[in-house]
C-alpha cells in the first residue's frame, strides 16, 4: 500500500472514530497524517540503523499545539492584517500582529500556514515559495577560513585564538525557574481538576523556559551570522550531542551551551549566503600535535599542549587548528565557492568512514 493510500485510509478511520474530524479542513487532516507517517518512518529507521537510546512506536497524541493548512481553509486580508479560517471549527478571524509587510508577497507564494501555540500566545507561520537569489545579497569573498572547537569553558575557540564565552542563560535563570516550579507544584491537586491558580502558575513557569530558549536561539543566530559574513569557510566538530548529554554531570552545561543551535544556524546561513561549512570528525583534535602530528595524551585539566618537537599552544586553539586542517586537507591554493553556493550540499561531512 502506498503512502498516499495509507493517508487516505487513516483519514477515513479518523472520521469514523472521531466525529470532530468531519469539521476540520481536509488539508489539516492530511498534514496530521503526514506527521504520523514521518514519525513511524523515523521509528523504523532508528531501529534499522541501531540508533542508541530509547525507541518506541509513536503513540496517539490527544493534545497538539499546532495545526497546518495548505492552499485552502484560510483567507488572508492584507489591508487589515487579518486571517480568517473557513473550516467547520469556527476559529473565525484572527488579527495578525507583526512588522512584516504582507503586501510584499503574492498569495500564490504562500504554500502553507501553520498556527502554533506557545506559552505566551498563538503564532501564525507562513511558508513561502521564493527564490533565495532574489532576496539574499551575495557576500564578497573574504579570503578567510576558520576552525571552531566547541567547549564548555568557552562556547568555542577558533583557529585565530579568539574565544567566545558561553551566555549561560539557563544557569542565570535557574534560581527563578526553580522558584516558579515550586509555586506550581504547591498548587497541584492529585486526582482533582486543577484550579485556575495552578494554570496561571504553570503558564508562568512555561514562559520562563520559553524566554531562556529564545535567548539561546537568538544568541546563536547572531553569532552564526557574524561568522558566516566574515569567513569563506567554517569548519567545526561533528559532535553527537545526544550521546554527550548522557553524562549526567555535564548534561545541563552542554544543553545550556547550545552547540546544536549554533551549528544549525551556521549551516543555514552557509546555504543562504553561499559559504562552505564543513563538519569534521572530532577524534583526537585536542590530542594530536598540530606541528608534527604526534598524539599527546592529556586529561581535560591540562589546558596547554606541550610537544617534544617544541610546539607549545593553548589546547583549544590547537584543536581548532586541527579541525581546520582536517577540513581543508587536499585543497591547494584557492577554491571557488560559487559552484556550491545554491546547491543542496553546502554542509559537508569529512573525516568519517562511511563504508
Secondary structure as GFF3:
##gff-version 3
##sequence-region A 1 355
A	DSSP	alpha_helix	3	17	.	.	.	ID=ss1
A	DSSP	three_ten_helix	19	23	.	.	.	ID=ss2
A	DSSP	alpha_helix	26	48	.	.	.	ID=ss3
A	DSSP	beta_strand	66	69	.	.	.	ID=ss4
A	DSSP	beta_strand	74	77	.	.	.	ID=ss5
A	DSSP	beta_strand	82	85	.	.	.	ID=ss6
A	DSSP	beta_strand	92	95	.	.	.	ID=ss7
A	DSSP	three_ten_helix	102	104	.	.	.	ID=ss8
A	DSSP	three_ten_helix	107	109	.	.	.	ID=ss9
A	DSSP	beta_strand	110	118	.	.	.	ID=ss10
A	DSSP	beta_strand	121	128	.	.	.	ID=ss11
A	DSSP	alpha_helix	132	135	.	.	.	ID=ss12
A	DSSP	beta_strand	145	150	.	.	.	ID=ss13
A	DSSP	beta_strand	156	158	.	.	.	ID=ss14
A	DSSP	beta_strand	163	164	.	.	.	ID=ss15
A	DSSP	alpha_helix	169	186	.	.	.	ID=ss16
A	DSSP	alpha_helix	196	230	.	.	.	ID=ss17
A	DSSP	beta_strand	233	237	.	.	.	ID=ss18
A	DSSP	alpha_helix	241	244	.	.	.	ID=ss19
A	DSSP	alpha_helix	251	257	.	.	.	ID=ss20
A	DSSP	alpha_helix	259	273	.	.	.	ID=ss21
A	DSSP	beta_strand	276	280	.	.	.	ID=ss22
A	DSSP	beta_strand	304	306	.	.	.	ID=ss23
A	DSSP	beta_strand	312	314	.	.	.	ID=ss24
A	DSSP	alpha_helix	315	328	.	.	.	ID=ss25
A	DSSP	three_ten_helix	338	340	.	.	.	ID=ss26
A	DSSP	beta_strand	347	350	.	.	.	ID=ss27
###
